[in-house]
Amino acid sequence: MSTPDLLYTEAEEDLRAAVRSLLTDHCPPAAVLSRAESGRAYDGALWRALGADMGAAGLLVPDKLGGQGATAREAAVVMEELGRAVAPVPYLTSAVLATGALLGCDTGQDAVARLLGALAEGRTVGALALPLSTAPGAPGAPGVPGAPGVPGAPGATVRADGDGALSGQVSGVAGAAGADVLLVPAAGADGYGLYAVETAETSVSVEPLTSLDLTRPLAAVTLTGAPARRLAGDDRAGAAIGRALLTGAGLLASEQLGVAEWCLTETVRHTKERHQFGRPVGSFQALKHRMAALWLELVQARATARYAADALATDSPDTPVAVAVAQAHCAQVAVHAAEECVQLHGGIGMTWEHPAHLYLKRAKSDEIALGTPGRHRQTLAGLVDLAAPTG
């Protein structure tokens, strides 16, 4: 097996420059702070510029289906930049999770192809109606062979009646607020399936929840006989959702990398400018050591995140291992970097006016999104046949 090239290509660097320029102009920290305080779901104008005008919404969609025909490597670059800006856009929920689930369905089916094209163009926003905490490969999660009971994620209690209408509730769904269509896993007389439900239906209720990360709000979705289109049945639905969760977890590592990068860069800048006893506080040895240790963690996080993105892009047989390693490591690096950012900024870092708290909240929320580090370490132990300690 050839060694993967984890360096960024010229095309990836060009994509990074374009996305960073857009976010610098349209998503400065002051604007993110203002929007977070307002409680609005996401920045529609920024999403149109990123998803539709720039075409980022369709990176994972083949060009024959209306997308850009790129790979997870390019999507990872976008995720990294969105993490650096804690941008309030539905990229993970619509362009990765919802799109990934549709790509696992029969794309020759007209309803699937049309919906994929709409998501790829950025004119329709989708969300996968599962709790954001759902981990790929978790017991009982979709796509796990031998999962007990009806295939379905914890917290998903939706059932389909004989006419295909859906009833039930799913809590903790990211991206549901502001979504145009929900992709809902449900069980019924025809078995397990994946259904599309329009949020404009009166039988669909999306109730915002109080979430830690105000830039990625959660909601409780309640369906009361909601009309739905069946997109995949028993033969494909579980595997499609399982692959979407795996892709989401792998690319989330790049977002966590971006969060950590911003936190370290901002901390270094601040400690160079902040003076005590006639010297920059960044020149004090104790602080130098803390920032140097954080830089080493960040370098390791970049390697694991890039490997996960490359494994997803090449459909490597090592993808589950790469994703588990990336999530187990990057989640904790992002939290550590955000905590150090708040602490090393001193008093200003504890205020609502400084954006450091947005990064800490995103990092803490990401730590439990799509599986906790402990869950991914447990998954990794099973994948490499490493027995848990006893006694």
SULMORA-V975109 format. One record per helix or strand. SS is the DSSP state (A for helix, B for strand). FROM is the first residue (numbers start at 1). TO is the last residue. If there is no record, write none. Layout:
ss:SS from:FROM to:TO
ss:SS from:FROM to:TO
This chain:
ss:A from:10 to:26
ss:A from:29 to:38
ss:A from:44 to:53
ss:A from:56 to:58
ss:A from:63 to:65
ss:A from:72 to:85
ss:A from:91 to:103
ss:A from:110 to:121
ss:B from:126 to:128
ss:B from:156 to:156
ss:B from:159 to:160
ss:B from:166 to:174
ss:B from:181 to:188
ss:B from:191 to:198
ss:B from:204 to:208
ss:B from:218 to:226
ss:B from:229 to:232
ss:A from:237 to:273
ss:B from:275 to:276
ss:B from:279 to:280
ss:A from:281 to:283
ss:A from:285 to:314
ss:A from:319 to:344
ss:A from:346 to:350
ss:A from:356 to:368
ss:A from:373 to:383
